[in-house]
Amino acid sequence: MEARKSAGLSQQELARRLKRSQSFIAKLEVGERRVDVVEFIEIARALGREPTELFSLVLG
């Protein structure tokens, strides 16, 4: 959620970029759904970040 917000994107906009539903993004953000590696890379790119950079953010 932090990466999405810092990119200035709503859940709806990120979902549109990923060609997914807004509920897909919501479930990711609250931890109801896991992300596989391919999805993680797609999400990072949709946020305008490198996957390694986003991974560092997620781990804190």
Number of C-alpha atoms within 10 A of each C-alpha: 15 10 15 19 11 9 14 12 15 14 19 16 17 20 19 13 14 18 9 13 14 16 12 15 22 16 12 13 15 9 10 9 12 11 11 8 10 8 12 15 18 16 22 18 15 19 21 13 16 14 17 11 10 19 14 9 11 11 6 6
